[in-house]
Amino acid sequence: MRRPEHAPSRPTWRCRACGIAWPCSPAKLRLLAVYREDRDGLLSHLAALMEEAAVELGGAVLPARLAERFTGWARPRA
């Protein structure tokens, strides 16, 4: 039996596999692996998803929280 992928369930933006706010930890790890050599590409991808989530969540989550949730964790470390 195949396990569900750690992908967002829209319009709630919760993980299909574990039910927590997406991106969950397994999704973050997968995204970091996929974009290993392209941090700018990862951030662009996440920013686009964040915009979609903002529209679909209709203001239920503050913009600053969405930014931290979607892109804050993916910024390069100094």
Summary of the structure (lengths in Angstrom):
residues: 78
radius of gyration: 12.5
end to end distance: 42.0
largest distance: 42.0
contacts: 192
relative contact order: 0.15
helix: 51%
strand: 6%
